[in-house]
Amino acid sequence: MSAALSHIKVLDLSRVLAGPWSGQTLADLGADVIKIERPGVGDDTRAWGPPYLRDDDGKDTRESAYFMSANRGKKSLTVDISQAAGQDLIRRLAAQSDIVLENYKVGQLKKYGLDYDSLRAVNPRLIYCSITGFGQDGPDAQRAGYDFMIQGMGGLMSITGAPDGTPGGGPVKVGVAVTDVMTGMYATVGVLAALAQRERSGVGQHIDIALLDVQVAMLANQASNYLVGGQVPGRLGNAHPNIVPYQAFASADGHLILAVGNDRQFRSFCEVAGHAGWADEARFASNAARVQHRDALAALIEPVLRGRATRDWLARLEAVGVPCGPINTIDQVFAEPQVRHRQLELRLPHALAKAVPTVASPLRMSASSTACDRAPPLLGEHTHEILRERLQLDAAGIAQLRAQGVI
């Protein structure tokens, strides 16, 4: 099977996570992605370790796990875009490309002649996606944006963590840079939509995507709870604002998640728990009533669930269709039979080791391949290949660029 985007060329000028995540997703779908990096330094995340990939002798390399999480499937080309010759290389590559991804500050690439208007002049079909903290306009457009601060500013931390006044209470960020990741996914959706429109119009467009915009959008039901209900949501720990019981509980040997989504499931849970009568009490008979009396219900459930081991509860509840699950550590995640069956741990051949472990794309498509066979690249690993094959530079021309520090 061929890959869905095997005909698409991407120029990835982005660094860190949001932009690279989009580039990696496009690469997983088969796009030819060239990652532009600073000579001698590369993407900032190359230095974000330990941990680092270990070679076949068990020694650390300079390849950080963080960098490898977002750059699978790409080729690395080192170019100094502050030099005129470097800018010329980027323009020539952009003229051949379908998509450009960049996450520089607003206006920063204009001084290099690498902004959307400049590159559109050499390639009207170009789809140019700009990722920033706050967008291309507005009072905060010039501010730098980072995932952690956007999780706070965009409201996510106000609804994440235990309530104030309880042990461990206070705002908490999500353990993954989820705003960056979601921004990368929205960027991918945007460029794919632009590709579809280009099939009809024949021209590209500029996509303006901001971390803050994405974070506000991904508040989802919590934003709607406020906009519709007028009440400011707070932190509920592991509980759900609109569904009860839908939270983590302690068991005899750990914890489990109980995710009751409707009254039928609640009745089934009560029967398994040995308290069928709870489902008939007025204060628990409907989800709306359970939300109103969440603390009273939780106080009844907690001692019951402590009476059995997690796996025992999971088996009993799954047997009657009550949604539930364990709280796995990361090593337990990759040991899960379903995760193993879906082959989510992917090992790719690497220049410095027999294989580098990475996480496979979650996409499964019936008529196109999403199997990536290219490991995250070494810094500048494909510089000569790209300049020779894409731009037809000869050895002397490449050597001159290297001597000038352009590549």
C-alpha positions as CSV (number, residue, x, y, z in Angstrom):
1,M,0.0,0.0,0.0
2,S,1.2,3.5,-0.8
3,A,1.0,6.2,1.9
4,A,-1.7,8.9,1.6
5,L,0.7,11.8,1.5
6,S,3.5,10.2,-0.5
7,H,3.2,12.9,-3.1
8,I,3.5,15.8,-0.6
9,K,6.7,17.7,0.2
10,V,7.0,19.5,3.6
11,L,9.6,22.0,4.7
12,D,9.6,22.0,8.5
13,L,11.2,25.1,9.9
14,S,9.8,24.6,13.3
15,R,11.4,23.7,16.6
16,V,10.6,22.1,20.0
17,L,7.2,20.4,20.0
18,A,4.0,21.9,18.4
19,G,5.4,22.4,14.9
20,P,7.6,19.2,14.9
21,W,4.6,17.2,16.1
22,S,2.7,18.3,13.0
23,G,5.6,17.5,10.8
24,Q,6.0,14.1,12.3
25,T,2.3,13.4,11.8
26,L,2.6,14.4,8.1
27,A,5.7,12.1,7.8
28,D,3.7,9.2,9.4
29,L,1.2,9.7,6.6
30,G,3.9,9.4,4.0
31,A,4.9,13.0,3.3
32,D,8.6,13.8,2.5
33,V,9.5,16.1,5.4
34,I,12.7,18.1,5.4
35,K,13.6,19.5,8.9
36,I,15.6,22.7,8.7
37,E,18.0,23.0,11.7
38,R,20.8,25.4,12.8
39,P,24.2,24.2,11.9
40,G,26.1,22.8,14.9
41,V,23.2,23.3,17.2
42,G,19.9,22.0,15.7
43,D,16.5,21.9,17.3
44,D,16.5,23.1,20.9
45,T,15.2,19.7,22.1
46,R,18.3,17.9,21.0
47,A,19.9,19.2,24.2
48,W,16.8,18.4,26.4
49,G,18.2,15.4,28.2
50,P,18.9,13.0,29.8
51,P,17.7,10.5,28.8
52,Y,19.6,10.0,25.6
53,L,19.7,7.2,23.1
54,R,22.3,4.6,24.0
55,D,24.5,3.1,21.4
56,D,25.2,-0.6,21.0
57,D,27.8,-0.5,23.7
58,G,25.4,1.0,26.2
59,K,26.9,4.5,26.1
60,D,24.9,7.7,25.8
61,T,24.8,9.3,22.4
62,R,23.8,13.0,21.9
63,E,20.4,12.0,20.6
64,S,17.8,13.1,23.3
65,A,14.7,11.1,23.9
66,Y,12.7,14.4,23.8
67,F,13.9,15.2,20.2
68,M,13.2,11.7,19.1
69,S,9.6,11.9,20.3
70,A,8.6,14.4,17.6
71,N,10.9,14.0,14.7
72,R,10.4,10.5,13.4
73,G,10.3,10.1,9.6
74,K,12.1,13.3,8.7
75,K,15.3,14.3,6.9
76,S,17.6,16.8,8.6
77,L,19.2,19.7,6.6
78,T,21.3,22.2,8.4
79,V,21.0,25.8,7.1
80,D,22.0,29.2,8.6
81,I,19.0,31.3,7.5
82,S,20.7,34.5,8.7
83,Q,23.0,34.3,5.7
84,A,21.8,35.3,2.3
85,A,23.0,32.0,0.8
86,G,21.0,30.1,3.4
87,Q,17.9,32.1,2.7
88,D,18.3,31.3,-1.0
89,L,18.4,27.6,-0.2
90,I,15.2,27.8,1.7
91,R,13.5,29.7,-1.0
92,R,14.5,27.2,-3.6
93,L,13.3,24.3,-1.5
94,A,10.0,26.2,-0.8
95,A,9.5,26.6,-4.5
96,Q,9.3,22.8,-4.7
97,S,7.3,22.2,-1.5
98,D,3.6,21.9,-0.8
99,I,3.7,22.9,2.9
100,V,5.9,25.0,5.1
101,L,5.7,24.7,8.9
102,E,7.3,27.5,11.0
103,N,7.0,28.7,14.6
104,Y,9.1,31.8,14.7
105,K,7.9,35.0,16.4
106,V,5.5,37.1,14.5
107,G,7.4,38.9,11.7
108,Q,10.8,37.3,12.4
109,L,11.1,35.5,9.1
110,K,10.1,38.6,7.1
111,K,13.6,40.1,7.6
112,Y,15.0,37.0,6.0
113,G,12.5,37.0,3.1
114,L,11.1,33.7,4.3
115,D,7.6,34.9,5.4
116,Y,4.4,33.8,3.7
117,D,4.2,36.7,1.2
118,S,7.8,36.3,0.1
119,L,7.5,32.5,-0.4
120,R,4.1,32.8,-2.0
121,A,5.7,34.9,-4.7
122,V,7.9,31.9,-5.7
123,N,5.2,29.3,-5.1
124,P,1.6,30.4,-5.2
125,R,0.5,26.8,-4.4
126,L,2.4,26.9,-1.1
127,I,0.5,26.2,2.2
128,Y,2.3,28.1,4.9
129,C,1.4,27.3,8.5
130,S,2.6,29.7,11.2
131,I,2.5,28.4,14.8
132,T,2.9,31.0,17.6
133,G,1.9,31.5,21.2
134,F,-0.7,34.1,20.6
135,G,-1.4,34.4,16.9
136,Q,-0.4,36.8,14.1
137,D,-2.5,39.7,15.5
138,G,-3.8,41.1,18.8
139,P,-2.3,42.8,21.8
140,D,-0.2,39.8,22.7
141,A,1.0,38.8,19.2
142,Q,4.6,39.7,19.9
143,R,4.8,37.6,23.1
144,A,6.5,34.3,23.2
145,G,4.3,31.4,24.3
146,Y,5.2,28.2,26.0
147,D,3.0,25.2,26.8
148,F,3.3,25.5,30.6
149,M,2.3,29.2,30.6
150,I,-0.5,28.6,28.1
151,Q,-1.9,25.8,30.2
152,G,-2.2,28.4,33.0
153,M,-3.3,31.4,30.9
154,G,-5.7,29.3,28.9
155,G,-7.6,27.9,31.9
156,L,-6.5,24.3,31.9
157,M,-4.6,24.5,35.2
158,S,-7.6,26.1,36.9
159,I,-9.6,22.8,36.3
160,T,-6.7,20.4,36.8
161,G,-5.6,19.2,40.3
162,A,-7.2,18.8,43.7
163,P,-9.5,21.5,45.0
164,D,-8.1,24.2,47.2
165,G,-8.1,23.3,50.9
166,T,-7.6,19.6,50.3
167,P,-4.3,17.7,50.6
168,G,-2.2,18.5,47.6
169,G,-4.8,21.1,46.4
170,G,-3.9,23.7,43.9
171,P,-3.4,24.1,40.2
172,V,-1.5,21.4,38.3
173,K,-0.3,21.2,34.7
174,V,-0.9,18.1,32.6
175,G,2.1,15.7,32.7
176,V,2.5,16.0,28.9
177,A,2.9,19.3,27.0
178,V,-0.7,18.7,25.8
179,T,-1.2,22.2,24.5
180,D,1.8,21.9,22.2
181,V,0.6,18.4,21.1
182,M,-2.9,19.6,20.4
183,T,-1.6,22.6,18.5
184,G,0.4,20.3,16.3
185,M,-2.7,18.2,15.6
186,Y,-4.8,21.3,14.8
187,A,-2.0,22.5,12.5
188,T,-2.1,19.1,10.8
189,V,-5.8,19.3,10.3
190,G,-5.4,22.9,8.9
191,V,-2.8,22.0,6.3
192,L,-4.8,18.9,5.2
193,A,-7.9,21.1,4.8
194,A,-5.8,23.6,2.8
195,L,-4.5,20.8,0.6
196,A,-8.1,19.7,-0.1
197,Q,-9.0,23.3,-1.0
198,R,-6.0,23.7,-3.2
199,E,-7.2,20.8,-5.3
200,R,-10.2,23.0,-6.3
201,S,-8.6,26.5,-6.2
202,G,-5.1,25.7,-7.4
203,V,-3.6,28.1,-4.8
204,G,-2.2,27.8,-1.3
205,Q,-2.9,29.9,1.8
206,H,-1.5,31.1,5.1
207,I,-2.6,29.2,8.3
208,D,-2.4,31.2,11.5
209,I,-2.6,28.9,14.6
210,A,-1.9,29.9,18.2
211,L,-1.3,27.9,21.3
212,L,-3.7,30.1,23.3
213,D,-6.4,29.7,20.7
214,V,-6.0,25.9,20.8
215,Q,-6.0,25.8,24.6
216,V,-9.2,27.8,24.8
217,A,-10.8,25.6,22.2
218,M,-9.8,22.4,23.9
219,L,-11.5,23.4,27.1
220,A,-14.4,21.8,25.4
221,N,-17.3,20.9,27.8
222,Q,-15.7,23.0,30.6
223,A,-15.8,26.1,28.4
224,S,-19.4,25.3,27.5
225,N,-20.3,24.7,31.2
226,Y,-19.2,28.3,31.9
227,L,-20.6,29.9,28.8
228,V,-24.0,28.2,29.1
229,G,-24.3,27.8,32.8
230,G,-22.5,31.0,34.0
231,Q,-20.6,29.2,36.7
232,V,-16.8,29.1,36.7
233,P,-15.6,25.5,36.8
234,G,-13.1,24.6,39.5
235,R,-10.7,21.8,40.2
236,L,-12.3,18.4,41.1
237,G,-9.3,16.3,41.2
238,N,-10.1,13.1,39.3
239,A,-13.8,13.7,39.3
240,H,-15.9,14.8,36.4
241,P,-18.0,18.0,36.5
242,N,-21.0,16.5,34.7
243,I,-21.0,12.7,35.4
244,V,-21.0,10.8,38.7
245,P,-19.4,8.5,39.6
246,Y,-16.6,9.2,37.1
247,Q,-13.3,9.3,39.0
248,A,-10.5,7.3,40.5
249,F,-10.9,5.3,43.7
250,A,-8.5,3.4,45.9
251,S,-8.7,-0.3,45.9
252,A,-7.2,-2.9,48.2
253,D,-3.9,-2.8,46.3
254,G,-3.8,0.4,44.3
255,H,-6.4,2.4,42.4
256,L,-8.9,2.0,39.6
257,I,-11.0,4.4,37.5
258,L,-14.7,4.1,37.6
259,A,-16.3,5.7,34.5
260,V,-20.1,5.3,34.9
261,G,-21.7,7.1,31.9
262,N,-25.4,6.4,32.4
263,D,-28.0,5.2,34.8
264,R,-28.0,1.6,33.5
265,Q,-24.3,1.4,34.1
266,F,-24.7,2.8,37.5
267,R,-27.3,0.1,38.4
268,S,-25.0,-2.6,37.2
269,F,-22.1,-1.1,39.3
270,C,-24.4,-1.1,42.4
271,E,-25.2,-4.7,41.9
272,V,-21.6,-5.8,41.5
273,A,-20.7,-3.7,44.6
274,G,-23.4,-5.5,46.6
275,H,-25.5,-2.3,47.1
276,A,-28.2,-2.6,44.5
277,G,-30.4,-0.3,46.6
278,W,-28.3,2.7,45.9
279,A,-29.7,2.8,42.3
280,D,-33.2,3.3,43.7
281,E,-32.4,6.1,46.2
282,A,-33.8,9.4,44.9
283,R,-30.5,11.2,45.5
284,F,-28.6,8.7,43.2
285,A,-31.3,7.4,40.8
286,S,-30.3,9.8,38.0
287,N,-27.0,11.3,36.8
288,A,-28.3,14.8,37.6
289,A,-29.1,13.7,41.2
290,R,-25.7,12.0,41.5
291,V,-23.9,15.2,40.4
292,Q,-25.8,17.1,43.1
293,H,-24.9,14.5,45.8
294,R,-21.5,13.5,44.5
295,D,-19.7,13.8,47.9
296,A,-22.3,11.6,49.6
297,L,-22.1,8.9,46.9
298,A,-18.3,8.9,46.8
299,A,-18.2,8.5,50.6
300,L,-20.3,5.3,50.2
301,I,-18.3,3.9,47.3
302,E,-14.9,4.5,48.7
303,P,-14.9,1.9,51.5
304,V,-16.6,-0.7,49.3
305,L,-13.9,-0.5,46.5
306,R,-11.1,-0.7,49.1
307,G,-12.3,-4.2,49.9
308,R,-11.0,-5.9,46.7
309,A,-7.9,-5.7,44.5
310,T,-7.9,-3.6,41.4
311,R,-7.8,-6.5,39.0
312,D,-10.7,-8.3,40.8
313,W,-12.9,-5.2,40.5
314,L,-11.9,-4.7,36.8
315,A,-12.9,-8.3,36.0
316,R,-16.2,-8.1,37.8
317,L,-17.2,-4.7,36.4
318,E,-16.1,-5.4,32.8
319,A,-18.2,-8.6,32.9
320,V,-21.4,-6.5,33.3
321,G,-20.4,-3.6,30.9
322,V,-19.3,-1.0,33.5
323,P,-16.5,1.1,32.1
324,C,-13.4,1.0,34.3
325,G,-9.7,0.7,34.0
326,P,-6.4,0.7,35.9
327,I,-4.0,3.6,36.4
328,N,-0.9,2.3,34.7
329,T,2.6,3.6,35.0
330,I,4.3,4.1,31.7
331,D,6.1,0.7,31.8
332,Q,2.7,-0.9,32.5
333,V,1.2,0.9,29.5
334,F,3.7,-0.7,27.1
335,A,3.1,-4.1,28.8
336,E,-0.6,-4.0,28.3
337,P,-1.7,-6.8,26.0
338,Q,-3.8,-4.5,23.8
339,V,-0.9,-2.0,23.4
340,R,1.3,-4.9,22.4
341,H,-1.3,-6.2,20.0
342,R,-1.6,-2.8,18.3
343,Q,2.2,-2.6,18.1
344,L,2.4,0.9,19.5
345,E,6.1,0.5,20.5
346,L,7.9,0.9,17.2
347,R,11.7,0.2,16.8
348,L,13.5,1.8,13.9
349,P,17.0,1.3,12.6
350,H,19.3,4.1,13.7
351,A,22.7,5.3,12.6
352,L,24.1,5.1,16.2
353,A,22.3,2.0,17.4
354,K,20.7,-1.1,16.2
355,A,17.3,0.4,16.8
356,V,15.6,3.4,18.4
357,P,12.3,2.8,20.2
358,T,9.5,5.2,19.4
359,V,5.7,5.3,19.6
360,A,3.9,4.3,16.4
361,S,1.3,6.5,14.7
362,P,-2.1,5.7,16.2
363,L,-3.7,6.0,12.7
364,R,-4.9,2.8,11.0
365,M,-6.0,3.3,7.4
366,S,-7.5,0.5,5.3
367,A,-6.2,1.7,1.9
368,S,-3.0,3.5,2.7
369,S,0.1,2.9,4.8
370,T,1.1,4.7,7.9
371,A,4.1,2.5,8.6
372,C,7.1,4.8,9.2
373,D,10.6,3.3,8.6
374,R,12.8,6.3,9.1
375,A,14.3,7.0,12.6
376,P,14.6,10.6,13.9
377,P,17.6,12.0,12.0
378,L,21.0,13.0,13.2
379,L,21.8,16.7,13.0
380,G,22.4,17.5,9.3
381,E,22.3,13.8,8.4
382,H,20.7,14.4,5.0
383,T,22.3,17.8,4.1
384,H,24.4,16.5,1.2
385,E,21.6,14.2,-0.1
386,I,19.0,17.0,-0.2
387,L,21.3,19.7,-1.7
388,R,22.4,17.2,-4.4
389,E,19.1,15.6,-5.3
390,R,16.7,18.5,-4.7
391,L,18.8,21.5,-5.7
392,Q,21.3,19.7,-8.1
393,L,24.3,21.2,-6.3
394,D,27.6,19.5,-7.0
395,A,30.3,18.6,-4.5
396,A,32.2,21.8,-5.0
397,G,29.1,23.9,-4.4
398,I,28.2,22.0,-1.3
399,A,31.8,22.3,0.0
400,Q,31.7,26.1,-0.6
401,L,28.5,26.4,1.4
402,R,30.1,24.4,4.2
403,A,33.2,26.5,4.2
404,Q,31.1,29.6,4.5
405,G,29.1,28.2,7.5
406,V,25.9,28.3,5.5
407,I,25.3,24.5,6.1
